[in-house]
Amino acid sequence: MTPKMEEFIARFRPETPCLLFDLDLLADNYRRLAAALPMAEIYYAVKANPAAPVLQTLATLGSNFDAASLAEIDRCLAAGADASRIAFGNTIKKQSDIAAAFALGIRVFTFDCAEELEKLAIAAPGASVICRIFVDNDGARWPLGAKFGCAAGAASDLLVKAQGSGLAPLGVAFHVGSQQTDLASWDMAIGQAAMIFTELRERGIELATLNIGGGVPVAYAQEVPEEAAAITAIQQSLARHFGNRMPAIMAEPGRCLAATAGMVRSEVVLATQRDGQDVRWVYLDIGKFGGLAETIDEAIQYPIVTERDGGNPVPTVLAGPTCDGADVLYQIAGYQLPAELGAGDWVEFRHAGAYTASYSSVGFNGFGPLKEYYL
Ligand SMILES: *Cc1c(COP(=O)(O)O)cnc(C)c1O
């Protein structure tokens, strides 16, 4: 909660559920990260929060952008970012979208298999390509799993093939998984990437860039390593594995830039003790479909603040307002909320500026998308 948010709530009493987002905090987060990673170019992962004020703020601060779709590219351009500052980072792209992005001036694309390379060679001739490798996502609260990345052993052949098909092999990318809590995962990934740089050097190709993805964790309700510790671990690994042959570094933070700048404000719709259960059920006006999708498997556990804090904490299940049985936020995470909490009271989800508003459904059960206020 920031003074700007407090003032906004006091003055306008916004209808809930809504996201309040303090752009000053976003700018602070960007400046802190950029200062901590002076050797890296920051490519903000647009999917974390693609709202125009967020992109404009970051564009003004000099950020680059990691876009996953043509629509995200358009948003970055509209926010004032030059095409040279935007990378098309999704490894899964329609050929028509590659062509459209290329026509807009996008020149850096990520791929992870020969079939995607074929599309790029046709639709983005001469463009720079980065090969994404699969790395272990253990320790990530929101893993990206097996969906992306070639085997590290396949990367050099693919990058040689890229050159053979008229593309410019630029580098290697990985993502250790979002909300990564195990600092050793960066070391393993950077070590694997360094081996690919060596293999390609032996084959006559000097790669220029290592893209270290995102994954820097945010201090939600569960304990995680501090951001500064994660950055230090990354820097030490880069020095260990690349030494004085340091490539240009791209970093793609999403969560650690946007999350702490926002909070979701909601209201209790119903609170009741269910017969035969020793927990209280608190139903809010926001749930999984209203923007809190990262509560799937209770993966992301937001710090929760309520109007009745200071009362008598009791075991509580938190659920959304829809008629869907899956719309339960927290049942096993062990939240204890005040027994005094009742209908009409406000409940706030802190650090909810990333991966919330753009996840909210267009109107499941008649509940509209999350309202957003950028302050
Ligand atoms: C989602 C994503 C990111 C951002 O990850 P965070 O954990 O939010 O920092 C970065 N790069 C790629 C390719 C992504 O898909």
PDBQT file of the ligand as one rigid body, heavy atoms in Angstrom, charges set to zero:
ROOT
HETATM    1  C1  LIG A 401       7.167 -14.917 -18.697  1.00  0.00    +0.000 C 
HETATM    2  C2  LIG A 401       8.513 -14.744 -19.284  1.00  0.00    +0.000 A 
HETATM    3  C3  LIG A 401       9.454 -13.920 -18.667  1.00  0.00    +0.000 A 
HETATM    4  C4  LIG A 401       9.192 -13.222 -17.340  1.00  0.00    +0.000 C 
HETATM    5  O1  LIG A 401       9.433 -14.067 -16.277  1.00  0.00    +0.000 OA
HETATM    6  P1  LIG A 401       9.289 -13.543 -14.773  1.00  0.00    +0.000 P 
HETATM    7  O2  LIG A 401       9.497 -14.758 -13.958  1.00  0.00    +0.000 OA
HETATM    8  O3  LIG A 401       7.949 -12.934 -14.633  1.00  0.00    +0.000 OA
HETATM    9  O4  LIG A 401      10.364 -12.535 -14.558  1.00  0.00    +0.000 OA
HETATM   10  C5  LIG A 401      10.663 -13.741 -19.289  1.00  0.00    +0.000 A 
HETATM   11  N1  LIG A 401      10.961 -14.354 -20.452  1.00  0.00    +0.000 NA
HETATM   12  C6  LIG A 401      10.078 -15.166 -21.074  1.00  0.00    +0.000 A 
HETATM   13  C7  LIG A 401      10.462 -15.793 -22.358  1.00  0.00    +0.000 C 
HETATM   14  C8  LIG A 401       8.840 -15.395 -20.509  1.00  0.00    +0.000 A 
HETATM   15  O5  LIG A 401       7.981 -16.206 -21.111  1.00  0.00    +0.000 OA
ENDROOT
TORSDOF 0
